[in-house]
Amino acid sequence: MLYRIKQFMMSIYYSGKKVDFKYINSYLDNQEIKEFNKLTKVDKQHSIRVAKESVNILRTNNSISTDEIDEKQLIRVALLHDIGKNRYKLNPIEKATMVVLDNITKSKIKKFSDKSNIIKSYYYHPEIGVEILKKLDKSYSIEFLNAIKFHHKEDHGINDMLQILKDADDRN
């Protein structure tokens, strides 16, 4: 729960900061930038922090070979990991409410996702993000799409890109 309080405070702090579009433009193409720009400012800031933290993890974790993971692809997956949130945007209060409800109900509130876009976005933004990416005229690798699709799942097979994304996302 402390992690979620930290996330909420960071969302308030970063809502006043400028988005580093130069960084985004260095890694994403025009179609991806268009989708990225549909995110809220807070989610854009979060994705940039996750991308930078992912690189930090890759460069400092001796158990992961930098030869096996393309740093640019890792940054791209981190920047795009939450684009599913652009279909149903949540403000910080809605997100905080969902965190509390998820915790109180032990995720049982998930069964109402067909009745609420807030619940749908909270639980299913990874899958929605993969749907969005598949509609772009790109050929993303399975590893790339799975990193996005499973970045909130605990019980899915882990590859290095997914593990780095999960760790970076959890820290931000």
Secondary structure, DSSP 8 states (H G I E B T S, - for coil): -HHHHHHHHHHHHHTTS---HHHHHHH--HHHHHHHTTS-HHHHHHHHHHHHHHHHHHHH-TTS-TTTS-HHHHHHHHHHTTGGGGTS---HHHHHHHHHHHHHHTTGGGGGTTT-HHHHHHHHHHHHHHHHHHHSS----HHHHHHHHTTT-SSS---HHHHHHHHHHHH-
